[in-house]
Amino acid sequence: MYSQLKQSGVGTSVNDLLEAKWVLLTCFFLSLVFSYAYIKVMDWWATGLSWISVVLVQASLVAIGTFAFI
């Protein structure tokens, strides 16, 4: 089957995909794992991160106002 695929133009692309199938499957499943982990981390830390950003924006606005007044 591989020899027949190598002889046609489209077959070389299909043959490359067949040879790289384990790499493609590994990348697919790793992306699923990392995506799930990122979602769980954001579930745990989202509230804290949002309050940190609120405090930083407030502090920067106060600092800008102070330095504009001086």
Backbone bond lengths (Angstrom), bond angles and torsions (degrees), N, CA, C in turn:
res aa  C-N    CA-C-N  psi(-1)  N-CA   C-N-CA  omega(-1)  CA-C   N-CA-C  phi
1 M - - - 1.447 - - 1.529 110.83 -
2 Y 1.341 116.21 -40.50 1.462 119.57 -178.50 1.528 111.23 -65.68
3 S 1.324 116.85 -35.81 1.466 119.15 -179.92 1.524 110.75 -67.94
4 Q 1.318 118.25 -35.78 1.463 121.12 177.44 1.524 110.75 -69.33
5 L 1.321 117.11 -36.44 1.463 119.93 178.85 1.522 111.62 -68.33
6 K 1.324 116.92 -35.19 1.461 119.87 -178.24 1.525 112.52 -69.37
7 Q 1.301 117.69 -20.23 1.461 120.49 -177.03 1.524 113.12 -82.98
8 S 1.313 118.61 -22.06 1.462 120.18 -179.24 1.525 110.11 -97.90
9 G 1.335 116.31 161.16 1.458 121.07 -178.15 1.515 112.80 -69.01
10 V 1.314 117.32 -46.95 1.463 121.73 179.59 1.520 109.96 -74.49
11 G 1.296 116.82 -27.92 1.453 121.44 -177.81 1.509 113.32 -62.92
12 T 1.334 116.95 -31.08 1.461 118.42 178.04 1.519 111.07 -65.15
13 S 1.322 116.59 -37.30 1.471 119.53 177.42 1.522 110.92 -67.74
14 V 1.315 115.92 -41.99 1.466 120.10 178.35 1.526 109.81 -64.68
15 N 1.312 116.72 -39.86 1.453 120.76 178.45 1.523 110.81 -63.73
16 D 1.329 117.66 -40.16 1.465 120.54 176.88 1.521 111.36 -62.16
17 L 1.330 116.87 -40.40 1.468 120.15 177.35 1.524 111.61 -65.70
18 L 1.331 116.58 -38.55 1.460 119.71 177.98 1.522 111.45 -65.83
19 E 1.330 116.75 -37.46 1.459 119.57 179.56 1.530 111.58 -71.32
20 A 1.324 117.60 -30.27 1.462 121.57 -176.33 1.524 112.87 -100.02
21 K 1.313 117.70 15.77 1.464 119.46 -173.42 1.525 112.62 -63.22
22 W 1.333 118.44 -35.02 1.464 119.52 -179.52 1.517 111.35 -71.14
23 V 1.312 116.53 -35.12 1.461 119.65 176.61 1.528 109.84 -67.60
24 L 1.315 117.32 -42.59 1.463 121.39 179.32 1.528 111.42 -64.28
25 L 1.320 116.85 -43.51 1.465 120.33 178.80 1.526 111.56 -66.03
26 T 1.325 117.18 -39.66 1.460 120.71 177.77 1.519 110.75 -62.96
27 C 1.324 117.13 -44.46 1.467 120.59 178.58 1.524 111.08 -63.82
28 F 1.311 117.58 -39.21 1.462 121.08 179.24 1.524 110.93 -62.67
29 F 1.321 117.24 -47.73 1.458 119.59 -177.60 1.526 112.22 -72.29
30 L 1.324 117.79 -33.62 1.460 119.64 174.67 1.525 111.16 -65.20
31 S 1.319 116.99 -37.76 1.461 119.19 177.90 1.529 110.76 -66.09
32 L 1.315 117.76 -35.87 1.465 120.14 175.50 1.525 111.49 -64.39
33 V 1.321 116.68 -43.01 1.461 120.99 -179.45 1.532 110.52 -65.27
34 F 1.342 116.88 -46.40 1.464 119.91 -179.46 1.531 111.69 -66.47
35 S 1.316 117.32 -35.49 1.462 119.91 177.81 1.522 111.09 -65.97
36 Y 1.313 116.58 -43.40 1.462 120.21 178.71 1.525 110.71 -64.50
37 A 1.346 116.49 -41.39 1.464 120.18 178.70 1.529 110.59 -63.50
38 Y 1.331 117.70 -41.24 1.461 120.95 179.08 1.532 110.60 -63.97
39 I 1.309 117.39 -40.93 1.470 120.89 178.91 1.529 110.47 -63.69
40 K 1.332 117.45 -42.41 1.464 120.02 179.19 1.524 111.51 -66.28
41 V 1.333 118.21 -40.90 1.461 121.24 179.07 1.526 109.99 -64.14
42 M 1.316 116.84 -41.65 1.466 119.61 178.00 1.538 110.89 -67.90
43 D 1.322 117.61 -30.65 1.456 120.61 175.82 1.526 110.39 -64.59
44 W 1.336 116.87 -38.73 1.460 121.06 -177.95 1.520 112.19 -78.83
45 W 1.338 118.53 -37.24 1.459 121.56 -169.62 1.522 114.89 -107.01
46 A 1.309 119.51 -1.83 1.465 121.12 -172.16 1.524 112.52 -62.13
47 T 1.307 117.71 -41.57 1.467 120.26 -178.66 1.521 111.01 -63.81
48 G 1.313 116.95 -47.21 1.459 120.27 178.88 1.518 112.83 -62.29
49 L 1.321 116.34 -42.79 1.464 119.53 179.61 1.527 112.27 -65.90
50 S 1.319 116.70 -36.62 1.467 118.49 178.98 1.529 110.78 -68.73
51 W 1.336 118.55 -38.36 1.459 120.01 177.71 1.524 111.78 -69.11
52 I 1.306 117.71 -34.60 1.464 120.40 175.24 1.523 110.11 -62.86
53 S 1.322 117.22 -42.53 1.468 119.45 179.12 1.529 111.01 -66.85
54 V 1.329 118.42 -36.33 1.464 120.86 177.51 1.523 110.46 -64.11
55 V 1.326 117.07 -44.85 1.460 121.01 179.49 1.521 110.84 -64.21
56 L 1.326 118.22 -41.74 1.458 121.04 179.52 1.529 112.11 -65.76
57 V 1.321 117.74 -39.50 1.468 120.42 177.14 1.518 110.13 -65.66
58 Q 1.310 117.18 -43.32 1.467 120.51 178.70 1.528 110.93 -62.39
59 A 1.334 116.87 -44.60 1.465 120.24 179.33 1.523 111.41 -64.10
60 S 1.310 117.52 -38.90 1.468 119.44 179.34 1.521 111.41 -68.85
61 L 1.329 118.38 -36.47 1.459 120.62 176.91 1.531 111.72 -66.73
62 V 1.327 116.63 -39.42 1.459 120.35 176.09 1.526 110.29 -64.94
63 A 1.319 117.42 -42.76 1.458 121.26 179.25 1.524 111.55 -64.19
64 I 1.322 117.47 -42.53 1.477 120.45 177.62 1.516 110.83 -62.51
65 G 1.328 116.18 -43.17 1.464 119.38 178.21 1.519 112.84 -64.22
66 T 1.328 115.93 -39.26 1.468 120.28 178.91 1.519 111.47 -65.67
67 F 1.340 115.94 -47.14 1.455 119.34 -178.65 1.534 112.07 -71.46
68 A 1.316 118.57 -26.10 1.463 120.42 176.30 1.522 110.16 -73.98
69 F 1.325 117.76 -31.25 1.449 121.62 179.92 1.533 110.87 -74.30
70 I 1.337 115.40 -35.89 1.470 120.06 -178.93 1.480 107.45 -75.58
